[in-house]
Amino acid sequence: MNYRQLAKIFTSSNISKVAAGDLELVQRITSEFPSLKAAQTLHDIFEESYKLLCKHYPNEYVVKNIIANNILLGTHSLNTASMLSELRIGSSKADCVIINGHSTCYEIKTKFDSLKRLPEQLLSYTSSFDKTYVVTHETHLAKLLEIHESMPKFGILILNERKQLSRKIEAPLNTNFDTDLMFHTLRKEEYTEIAKLIIGYIPSCSPTDLFSQCKEIFCNANNADANEYFKKVLKRYRKNDHNFVSRLPRSMKNLGISYNIHTKEKDSILFYLSRLNNLNKEMCNVLPIHEGQTV
């Protein structure tokens, strides 16, 4: 069975198609997997497909979804924590970062991934977050322990056969932050907010000078204070859509967190998940009632 093909139904591009009523990919894949043919709703299709991926093809989406369900929603709460996906730090992108009281980076290395860039990535992450974990498969453990011996600044989580995260090494708490590196992660509204928090106002100057002045303000702050400001603005400006995520099935929590989905698309996705009772082609062109009809 082509499980890599099955994984495509969880991609951002396909979710956009689903929101537009285009179920062609879902229909085609469903026809190729006998165990999916009995599903009566789109909700069931995603849930059953996810179970197959967990068992046969635990790719990055699966691992992120496990982190979303087991840590963000299981240990924390969307009321008090935010999960950021593909957060740029220097020349790298952190797979996911959960900000609660602490900022915790989770760098995912599935059994399909290489560890070639990992030491370079870890240098950035362990300088920017309170804690950093590498989430990996058992096959990478020996090599990871070698890396850890020379760089004991991160923890290790193993995804076991039951698709649970087992802590192999606890991540130490970082106290030495690279504020220059952290600043370049911030967007304009975030770094100006930090400047206002520190000096009481936003500097009045040209856009080019504003960047430089805000950077100077941030980097001159106490190391621990800069970290707190960093977490505060990221949590505020990049918070998750609690209402949308809570209404998605477990298999789709990560896409509700990680993908940039517009409000109308969210409404359409929820409509199809809750209303669709067959996957015939006529349904592909049916708009949700809130868009297609006037009540």
ROGU-165352 format. One record per residue (C-alpha): x, y, z; residue in one letter; residue number from 1. Coordinates in Angstrom, 3 decimals, decimal comma. Example, Ala and Ser with C-alpha at 12.3 -4.5 7.8 and 13.67 -1.06 7.14 Angstrom:
u  v  w  residu  num
12,300  -4,500  7,800  A  1
13,670  -1,060  7,140  S  2
//
This chain:
u  v  w  residu  num
0,000  0,000  0,000  M  1
1,226  3,499  -0,834  N  2
1,122  5,163  2,583  Y  3
3,156  8,131  1,383  R  4
0,290  8,824  -1,012  Q  5
-2,205  8,443  1,826  L  6
-0,313  11,076  3,834  A  7
-1,141  13,640  1,146  K  8
-4,699  14,017  2,417  I  9
-3,265  15,768  5,490  F  10
-1,204  18,287  3,487  T  11
-2,003  21,999  3,487  S  12
-2,765  21,957  -0,247  S  13
-5,332  19,194  0,094  N  14
-6,982  20,808  3,119  I  15
-7,447  23,963  1,019  S  16
-9,058  21,800  -1,672  K  17
-11,362  20,185  0,869  V  18
-12,401  23,633  2,087  A  19
-13,298  24,520  -1,511  A  20
-15,372  21,348  -1,882  G  21
-12,783  19,527  -3,994  D  22
-12,663  15,971  -2,653  L  23
-11,025  14,393  -5,695  E  24
-7,826  13,385  -3,889  L  25
-9,740  12,052  -0,889  V  26
-11,996  10,014  -3,197  Q  27
-9,107  8,621  -5,194  R  28
-7,114  7,588  -2,138  I  29
-10,181  6,114  -0,459  T  30
-10,684  3,851  -3,462  S  31
-7,101  2,570  -3,138  E  32
-7,390  1,588  0,535  F  33
-10,003  -1,121  1,163  P  34
-10,179  -0,355  4,899  S  35
-11,357  3,200  4,117  L  36
-14,234  2,197  1,864  K  37
-16,569  1,558  4,793  A  38
-16,164  5,112  6,121  A  39
-19,417  7,054  5,921  Q  40
-18,174  10,585  6,546  T  41
-15,180  12,727  5,753  L  42
-14,529  12,790  9,496  H  43
-14,207  8,999  9,435  D  44
-11,923  9,099  6,396  I  45
-9,426  11,342  8,196  F  46
-9,594  9,366  11,429  E  47
-9,082  5,988  9,759  E  48
-6,363  7,333  7,455  S  49
-4,499  8,724  10,444  Y  50
-4,632  5,337  12,187  K  51
-3,078  3,737  9,110  L  52
-0,318  6,352  9,015  L  53
0,417  5,898  12,727  C  54
0,882  2,183  12,147  K  55
2,644  2,135  8,781  H  56
4,047  5,598  7,980  Y  57
4,661  7,777  11,078  P  58
5,812  10,856  9,182  N  59
6,346  14,376  10,519  E  60
2,629  15,213  10,410  Y  61
1,854  12,193  12,611  V  62
4,523  13,140  15,161  V  63
3,378  16,781  15,279  K  64
-0,177  15,610  15,760  N  65
0,889  13,382  18,640  I  66
2,687  16,349  20,241  I  67
-0,432  18,485  19,738  A  68
-2,748  15,887  21,307  N  69
-0,514  14,489  24,047  N  70
1,387  17,598  25,151  I  71
-0,407  20,770  24,041  L  72
-3,933  19,457  24,660  L  73
-3,092  16,625  27,048  G  74
-0,669  18,271  29,468  T  75
-1,418  21,934  28,821  H  76
-4,471  23,724  27,415  S  77
-5,151  26,058  24,501  L  78
-6,387  28,536  27,115  N  79
-2,907  28,822  28,601  T  80
-0,484  27,588  25,925  A  81
0,256  28,101  22,228  S  82
1,905  25,782  19,718  M  83
3,934  27,383  16,926  L  84
4,873  25,392  13,839  S  85
7,925  25,890  11,601  E  86
9,192  28,816  13,667  L  87
12,237  30,361  12,011  R  88
15,292  30,598  14,262  I  89
18,389  31,774  12,453  G  90
18,827  29,638  9,347  S  91
16,648  26,841  10,735  S  92
12,943  26,271  11,331  K  93
11,881  24,660  14,589  A  94
9,309  21,963  13,843  D  95
7,125  23,010  16,737  C  96
7,435  25,146  19,837  V  97
4,992  25,094  22,734  I  98
4,898  28,211  24,888  I  99
3,313  27,945  28,291  N  100
5,254  29,089  31,347  G  101
8,304  27,842  29,472  H  102
9,147  27,750  25,777  S  103
9,841  24,191  24,659  T  104
11,133  23,344  21,208  C  105
10,409  19,935  19,680  Y  106
12,635  19,074  16,729  E  107
11,281  16,012  14,922  I  108
13,512  13,403  13,319  K  109
11,410  10,509  12,042  T  110
12,970  7,256  10,892  K  111
12,747  8,667  7,357  F  112
14,903  11,712  8,236  D  113
18,627  12,377  8,279  S  114
20,452  13,753  11,321  L  115
23,020  15,573  9,179  K  116
21,828  19,118  10,018  R  117
20,778  18,391  13,593  L  118
23,885  19,731  15,442  P  119
23,584  23,040  13,587  E  120
19,855  23,214  14,312  Q  121
20,390  22,449  17,980  L  122
22,864  25,318  18,352  L  123
20,062  27,720  17,386  S  124
17,252  26,090  19,354  Y  125
19,159  25,600  22,604  T  126
20,102  29,298  22,504  S  127
16,540  30,514  21,951  S  128
14,195  28,400  24,089  F  129
13,923  27,324  27,701  D  130
14,025  23,650  26,735  K  131
14,745  21,713  23,563  T  132
13,810  18,115  22,779  Y  133
14,602  15,945  19,792  V  134
11,617  13,712  19,097  V  135
12,792  10,666  17,244  T  136
12,533  6,991  16,350  H  137
14,472  4,256  18,123  E  138
16,637  3,779  15,021  T  139
18,285  7,183  15,598  H  140
18,887  6,763  19,323  L  141
22,521  5,578  19,229  A  142
23,580  8,476  16,993  K  143
21,585  10,954  19,088  L  144
23,309  9,800  22,254  L  145
26,659  10,480  20,562  E  146
25,536  14,017  19,674  I  147
24,217  14,504  23,205  H  148
27,541  13,475  24,734  E  149
29,279  16,390  23,022  S  150
26,300  18,778  23,358  M  151
24,302  17,935  26,505  P  152
21,904  20,847  26,090  K  153
18,833  18,992  24,819  F  154
16,516  16,190  25,806  G  155
15,399  13,132  23,844  I  156
11,859  11,822  23,385  L  157
11,314  8,465  21,675  I  158
8,115  7,717  19,774  L  159
7,380  4,151  20,830  N  160
5,355  1,441  19,108  E  161
2,188  2,521  20,955  R  162
2,676  5,994  19,438  K  163
3,394  7,525  22,812  Q  164
6,314  9,799  23,654  L  165
8,784  8,205  26,030  S  166
11,326  10,511  27,706  R  167
14,836  9,089  27,300  K  168
16,716  12,187  28,506  I  169
15,213  15,185  30,306  E  170
15,947  18,531  28,663  A  171
17,948  20,905  30,884  P  172
16,613  24,400  31,515  L  173
18,450  26,976  29,429  N  174
19,567  30,231  31,076  T  175
21,902  31,592  28,394  N  176
19,898  33,149  25,555  F  177
21,145  34,543  22,248  D  178
18,942  37,644  22,119  T  179
20,266  38,689  18,706  D  180
19,166  35,350  17,247  L  181
15,801  35,525  19,023  M  182
15,083  39,059  17,837  F  183
15,273  38,067  14,174  H  184
12,442  35,588  14,780  T  185
10,081  38,427  15,688  L  186
7,660  40,214  13,383  R  187
7,265  44,000  13,415  K  188
4,205  44,046  15,679  E  189
6,035  41,739  18,083  E  190
9,315  43,606  18,399  Y  191
7,579  46,994  18,630  T  192
5,384  45,582  21,390  E  193
8,494  44,476  23,261  I  194
10,055  47,921  22,885  A  195
6,879  49,450  24,324  K  196
6,929  47,014  27,246  L  197
10,536  47,867  28,042  I  198
10,713  51,666  27,548  I  199
7,021  52,562  27,643  G  200
6,592  53,657  24,040  Y  201
7,376  52,708  20,438  I  202
10,338  54,695  19,028  P  203
9,266  57,288  16,483  S  204
11,579  56,880  13,496  C  205
11,849  55,473  9,987  S  206
11,048  51,760  9,433  P  207
14,741  50,944  8,966  T  208
15,756  52,758  12,139  D  209
12,789  51,276  14,005  L  210
14,102  47,761  13,444  F  211
17,565  48,726  14,645  S  212
16,332  50,656  17,664  Q  213
13,947  47,925  18,770  C  214
16,718  45,361  18,371  K  215
19,030  47,433  20,542  E  216
16,336  47,800  23,198  I  217
15,656  44,063  23,225  F  218
19,296  42,968  23,175  C  219
20,242  45,385  25,955  N  220
17,581  43,974  28,253  A  221
18,453  41,555  31,015  N  222
18,833  38,074  29,490  N  223
16,046  36,549  31,564  A  224
13,736  39,521  30,972  D  225
14,332  39,385  27,207  A  226
13,304  35,728  27,238  N  227
10,085  36,539  29,085  E  228
9,216  39,310  26,603  Y  229
10,018  36,948  23,722  F  230
7,621  34,292  25,035  K  231
4,927  36,821  25,898  K  232
4,651  38,362  22,422  V  233
4,890  35,056  20,561  L  234
2,144  33,587  22,713  K  235
-0,024  36,663  22,208  R  236
0,432  37,292  18,494  Y  237
0,625  33,684  17,324  R  238
-1,997  32,073  19,486  K  239
-3,985  29,145  18,155  N  240
-7,649  29,280  17,177  D  241
-9,065  27,464  20,198  H  242
-12,589  27,236  18,816  N  243
-11,516  25,720  15,490  F  244
-8,968  23,276  16,901  V  245
-11,368  22,021  19,581  S  246
-13,945  21,106  16,910  R  247
-11,537  19,078  14,789  L  248
-11,115  15,314  15,228  P  249
-7,915  14,086  16,922  R  250
-6,365  13,221  13,570  S  251
-6,605  16,858  12,403  M  252
-5,493  18,825  15,468  K  253
-2,073  19,590  14,028  N  254
-3,386  20,937  10,744  L  255
-5,697  23,249  12,688  G  256
-2,641  24,528  14,543  I  257
0,073  24,471  11,886  S  258
-1,674  25,517  8,678  Y  259
-2,647  29,047  7,701  N  260
-6,383  28,545  7,181  I  261
-8,724  31,472  6,576  H  262
-11,963  31,822  8,551  T  263
-14,223  30,908  5,602  K  264
-12,083  27,855  4,906  E  265
-12,371  26,789  8,544  K  266
-16,160  27,017  8,355  D  267
-16,195  24,956  5,170  S  268
-13,912  22,264  6,582  I  269
-16,103  21,896  9,663  L  270
-19,195  21,811  7,442  F  271
-17,914  18,935  5,333  Y  272
-16,635  17,013  8,352  L  273
-19,973  17,225  10,133  S  274
-22,440  17,026  7,222  R  275
-20,914  14,890  4,486  L  276
-22,438  11,406  4,466  N  277
-21,083  10,161  1,163  N  278
-18,181  10,841  -1,144  L  279
-19,899  10,862  -4,505  N  280
-18,818  13,419  -7,055  K  281
-21,973  15,462  -6,804  E  282
-20,869  16,571  -3,349  M  283
-17,666  18,111  -4,681  C  284
-19,475  21,160  -6,044  N  285
-21,857  21,697  -3,166  V  286
-21,072  24,790  -1,131  L  287
-21,830  24,941  2,583  P  288
-25,283  26,375  3,228  I  289
-23,852  29,543  4,794  H  290
-22,181  30,359  1,465  E  291
-24,376  28,697  -1,146  G  292
-27,872  29,584  0,026  Q  293
-29,777  32,401  1,626  T  294
-31,872  31,402  4,582  V  295
//
